Amino acid sequence: MTCAVDDNGSSSSDGAASSDDEVVTPGAGGAAGTVDSNFKSRRDMLLEYVKNVQPDYMERFVQKAPSQVVDAMRQTVTNMLGTLPPQFFDIHVSTVAENLAQLMYSVMMTGYMFRNAQYRMELQQSLAQAALPEAVSSSITSDSRYAPGTQKTRVSGEVVRWRDNEGPERVDAVEYIELLEAEVEELRKQLERRGQGRNDLLEYLKSLQPQNIQELTTSAGEDALEAMNTFVARLIGVADPTQIKRAATQTTAAELARILYWLMVVGYSIRNIEVRYDMERVLGMPAKLAELPPGENV
């Protein structure tokens, strides 16, 4: 397969930040301060990322990203290309560059969708976890020899917990025991799901209505879409729109699977960079280098 992995294949340029990207930092007493000359817009950061990210970042992604995300990506690629072992079957894929570019864009958007779905799923889990102390029914059991729950009628006193940046916090001992029971029960359920080969992220996506799934991708901004198109153009290595309709390309199924996985990782990371950038703007923090490791959590 003919793929350009350097910057020469890119069809977009960084360009100067528009006037809308200008940031004025608050000064003393609310007055406007000076504009940081090193400021990078979100567009600049995304374009810098897709122009420089290399395939070896996939290894870092596997090490840092949640296992359910890695497994979901692998399952998606396998479902697209099949499960025949490459050491026994030499499968080649031939198409024109235009079709390949459309496939690449779609796969990147899938990675973007995975990150959005993960955000929502983790938020729902956090909200459910926060409500556990009030909804605990003492139903935990990790050993069939014991009845559910624990005897707490003679338990009294308080437990001291240390909260970050806030200091010690006193919690009723019975409430604290119920909280621990609920957390252990949730961990037990997670282990059961993993033992059954279930993937929480994929199960979450399956539970969504079509319109909800569409929302996970339609939220992508113009900067993210431009970054995706720039990365696809970099890999295809064909900048002329007339040539992309005619240029033939061929690769093995194993190499195509590797490329598709890379595309999914980059799409996932584009959403990561978007969120981190917006958070830094809200907090008044300077934008960091765009080379965000794909597995880094925001």
VMD Tcl script that draws the C-alpha trace (Angstrom):
set ca {
  {0.00 0.00 0.00}
  {1.28 3.42 -0.88}
  {1.13 5.50 2.27}
  {3.07 8.69 2.96}
  {4.04 8.82 6.61}
  {5.87 12.11 6.47}
  {4.53 15.62 6.36}
  {4.84 16.00 2.58}
  {1.57 14.25 1.87}
  {-0.51 16.68 3.86}
  {-2.95 18.82 1.93}
  {-3.44 21.38 4.69}
  {-1.25 23.99 6.27}
  {-1.10 25.29 9.79}
  {-1.97 28.82 8.88}
  {-2.14 31.73 11.28}
  {-4.67 31.73 14.04}
  {-7.77 33.74 13.17}
  {-8.94 36.71 15.15}
  {-11.49 34.44 16.86}
  {-8.61 32.43 18.33}
  {-7.15 35.46 20.12}
  {-6.96 35.08 23.89}
  {-6.68 38.00 26.27}
  {-5.63 36.98 29.74}
  {-7.23 38.78 32.68}
  {-4.97 41.19 34.46}
  {-5.08 42.65 37.93}
  {-8.51 43.93 38.88}
  {-10.11 42.31 35.84}
  {-8.24 44.42 33.31}
  {-7.11 42.83 30.10}
  {-3.53 41.67 30.07}
  {-1.16 40.94 27.25}
  {-1.76 38.23 24.69}
  {0.59 35.25 24.94}
  {2.71 35.24 21.80}
  {3.16 31.46 22.16}
  {-0.57 30.83 22.21}
  {-1.79 28.01 19.99}
  {-5.37 27.67 18.86}
  {-7.15 24.34 19.11}
  {-6.89 24.04 15.33}
  {-3.12 24.54 15.47}
  {-2.75 21.89 18.16}
  {-4.86 19.33 16.33}
  {-3.06 19.88 13.02}
  {0.32 19.66 14.71}
  {-0.72 16.38 16.29}
  {-1.97 14.67 13.11}
  {1.06 15.84 11.14}
  {3.56 14.41 13.61}
  {1.97 11.40 15.33}
  {3.78 8.16 14.44}
  {2.66 4.51 14.46}
  {4.78 3.70 17.52}
  {2.31 5.71 19.61}
  {-0.03 2.73 19.28}
  {2.19 0.87 21.74}
  {1.86 3.68 24.27}
  {-1.86 3.71 23.70}
  {-2.15 0.01 24.52}
  {-0.17 0.58 27.72}
  {-2.10 3.63 28.94}
  {-5.63 3.47 27.56}
  {-8.39 1.57 29.41}
  {-8.41 -2.10 28.44}
  {-12.05 -1.95 27.38}
  {-11.19 0.77 24.83}
  {-8.27 -1.23 23.42}
  {-10.43 -4.37 23.20}
  {-13.29 -2.46 21.57}
  {-10.96 -1.12 18.88}
  {-9.47 -4.54 18.21}
  {-12.89 -6.15 17.98}
  {-14.06 -3.45 15.58}
  {-11.09 -3.94 13.24}
  {-11.47 -7.72 13.41}
  {-15.15 -7.50 12.54}
  {-14.30 -5.32 9.54}
  {-11.54 -7.52 8.10}
  {-12.33 -11.01 9.36}
  {-10.48 -13.44 11.61}
  {-8.39 -15.54 9.21}
  {-4.83 -15.82 10.64}
  {-2.37 -13.89 8.40}
  {0.37 -16.48 8.92}
  {-1.74 -19.01 6.98}
  {-3.72 -16.80 4.59}
  {-2.13 -14.12 2.41}
  {-5.08 -11.81 1.79}
  {-4.70 -8.70 -0.33}
  {-7.08 -5.76 -0.54}
  {-7.28 -3.62 -3.69}
  {-9.27 -0.43 -4.19}
  {-8.97 3.13 -5.42}
  {-7.60 5.84 -3.14}
  {-10.98 7.58 -2.86}
  {-12.63 4.50 -1.34}
  {-9.72 3.98 0.99}
  {-9.86 7.61 2.12}
  {-13.57 7.28 2.93}
  {-12.87 4.13 4.96}
  {-10.05 5.86 6.83}
  {-12.23 8.84 7.69}
  {-15.02 6.58 8.92}
  {-12.62 4.61 11.13}
  {-11.18 7.80 12.63}
  {-14.69 8.96 13.44}
  {-15.28 5.61 15.15}
  {-12.28 6.26 17.41}
  {-13.66 9.74 18.13}
  {-17.01 8.17 18.98}
  {-15.39 5.66 21.35}
  {-13.84 8.49 23.37}
  {-17.13 10.38 23.56}
  {-18.97 7.22 24.59}
  {-16.35 6.55 27.25}
  {-16.83 10.06 28.68}
  {-20.58 9.57 28.95}
  {-20.34 6.04 30.32}
  {-17.84 7.06 33.00}
  {-20.00 10.05 33.94}
  {-23.04 7.81 34.39}
  {-21.00 5.37 36.46}
  {-19.67 8.19 38.65}
  {-23.17 9.55 39.25}
  {-24.42 6.07 40.10}
  {-21.47 5.54 42.44}
  {-22.11 8.85 44.17}
  {-25.67 7.75 44.92}
  {-24.63 4.39 46.37}
  {-24.47 5.36 50.07}
  {-28.16 6.36 50.04}
  {-29.27 3.38 47.97}
  {-27.31 0.59 49.61}
  {-29.41 -2.43 50.54}
  {-26.63 -4.57 52.08}
  {-26.76 -7.14 49.28}
  {-23.07 -7.92 49.00}
  {-21.85 -11.50 49.13}
  {-18.54 -12.79 47.82}
  {-18.81 -16.21 49.46}
  {-21.85 -18.50 49.37}
  {-21.18 -19.53 52.96}
  {-22.27 -16.10 54.17}
  {-25.65 -14.42 54.09}
  {-25.93 -11.08 52.27}
  {-24.90 -7.96 54.17}
  {-23.36 -7.56 57.60}
  {-24.59 -7.10 61.17}
  {-24.29 -3.43 62.05}
  {-26.72 -2.96 64.93}
  {-23.90 -2.62 67.48}
  {-21.58 -0.61 65.26}
  {-21.09 2.96 66.41}
  {-18.60 5.76 66.09}
  {-17.07 7.62 63.18}
  {-14.43 7.07 60.54}
  {-12.03 9.85 59.58}
  {-11.31 10.18 55.84}
  {-8.87 12.63 54.34}
  {-10.20 14.61 51.38}
  {-7.73 16.16 48.96}
  {-7.40 19.91 49.47}
  {-10.13 19.88 52.12}
  {-8.59 17.99 55.03}
  {-10.18 15.40 57.32}
  {-13.82 14.43 57.03}
  {-15.80 12.47 59.64}
  {-18.15 9.79 58.36}
  {-20.57 7.66 60.35}
  {-19.10 4.17 60.71}
  {-22.27 2.39 59.53}
  {-22.51 4.59 56.43}
  {-18.85 3.96 55.68}
  {-19.31 0.18 55.93}
  {-22.28 0.36 53.56}
  {-20.22 2.41 51.12}
  {-17.43 -0.18 51.17}
  {-19.95 -3.00 50.68}
  {-21.39 -1.25 47.64}
  {-17.95 -0.63 46.13}
  {-16.94 -4.27 46.60}
  {-20.21 -5.41 45.04}
  {-19.62 -3.20 42.01}
  {-16.07 -4.54 41.63}
  {-17.39 -8.10 41.84}
  {-19.89 -7.38 39.06}
  {-17.13 -5.90 36.90}
  {-15.01 -9.01 37.38}
  {-17.95 -11.21 36.44}
  {-18.53 -9.22 33.25}
  {-14.86 -9.48 32.30}
  {-14.88 -13.19 33.02}
  {-17.78 -13.55 30.61}
  {-15.85 -11.71 27.91}
  {-18.13 -8.66 27.99}
  {-16.88 -5.23 27.07}
  {-18.56 -2.43 29.02}
  {-17.91 0.17 26.31}
  {-19.39 -1.94 23.52}
  {-22.32 -2.95 25.71}
  {-22.94 0.71 26.47}
  {-22.95 1.58 22.76}
  {-25.35 -1.28 22.04}
  {-27.74 0.08 24.66}
  {-27.98 3.51 23.00}
  {-30.70 4.58 20.62}
  {-29.60 5.45 17.03}
  {-30.06 9.17 17.63}
  {-27.89 8.97 20.76}
  {-25.12 7.20 18.84}
  {-25.28 9.89 16.16}
  {-24.82 12.56 18.83}
  {-21.45 11.02 19.73}
  {-20.03 12.05 16.34}
  {-22.05 15.11 15.30}
  {-20.47 17.05 18.17}
  {-17.12 17.06 16.35}
  {-16.09 20.63 15.60}
  {-14.65 22.01 12.38}
  {-11.14 21.85 13.84}
  {-11.50 18.12 14.54}
  {-12.92 17.39 11.08}
  {-10.09 19.32 9.41}
  {-7.54 17.41 11.48}
  {-9.08 14.08 10.42}
  {-9.03 15.03 6.75}
  {-5.43 16.22 7.09}
  {-4.35 12.91 8.61}
  {-6.14 10.91 5.91}
  {-4.46 13.01 3.21}
  {-1.10 12.41 4.89}
  {-1.57 8.63 4.78}
  {-3.04 8.48 1.29}
  {-0.25 10.64 -0.13}
  {-2.47 11.96 -2.95}
  {-3.26 15.66 -2.72}
  {-4.90 16.16 -6.14}
  {-8.68 15.50 -5.92}
  {-8.76 14.28 -9.53}
  {-6.00 11.75 -8.92}
  {-7.58 10.35 -5.77}
  {-10.51 9.06 -7.83}
  {-8.19 7.08 -10.13}
  {-5.15 6.15 -8.05}
  {-5.14 2.42 -7.30}
  {-3.90 1.08 -4.01}
  {-3.21 -2.42 -2.72}
  {-2.18 -3.80 0.66}
  {-2.37 -6.94 2.75}
  {-5.19 -7.46 5.21}
  {-2.70 -7.52 8.09}
  {-1.19 -4.17 7.11}
  {-4.63 -2.66 6.55}
  {-5.71 -3.83 10.01}
  {-2.68 -2.10 11.53}
  {-3.46 1.13 9.67}
  {-7.12 1.05 10.68}
  {-6.19 0.55 14.31}
  {-3.80 3.50 14.10}
  {-6.56 5.64 12.59}
  {-8.90 4.70 15.42}
  {-6.27 5.63 18.01}
  {-5.73 9.02 16.37}
  {-9.47 9.70 16.21}
  {-9.73 8.85 19.91}
  {-6.82 11.19 20.66}
  {-8.31 14.05 18.66}
  {-11.28 14.04 21.02}
  {-8.85 13.87 23.96}
  {-7.04 16.98 22.74}
  {-10.32 18.83 22.12}
  {-11.52 18.25 25.67}
  {-8.19 19.02 27.30}
  {-7.81 22.22 25.32}
  {-11.31 23.42 26.26}
  {-10.69 22.59 29.92}
  {-7.45 24.56 29.91}
  {-9.20 27.55 28.34}
  {-11.93 27.47 31.01}
  {-9.34 27.22 33.77}
  {-7.20 29.97 32.23}
  {-4.22 27.63 31.74}
  {-1.81 28.02 28.81}
  {-2.19 25.50 26.01}
  {0.31 22.65 26.18}
  {2.23 20.93 23.40}
  {-0.09 19.23 20.94}
  {1.84 15.94 21.00}
  {-0.53 14.37 23.49}
  {0.18 10.68 24.02}
  {-2.83 8.83 22.59}
  {-3.47 6.93 25.82}
  {-3.27 9.92 28.12}
  {-6.46 10.61 30.00}
  {-7.73 14.15 30.14}
}
mol new
graphics top color blue
foreach p $ca { graphics top sphere $p radius 0.5 }
foreach p [lrange $ca 0 end-1] q [lrange $ca 1 end] { graphics top cylinder $p $q radius 0.2 }
display resetview
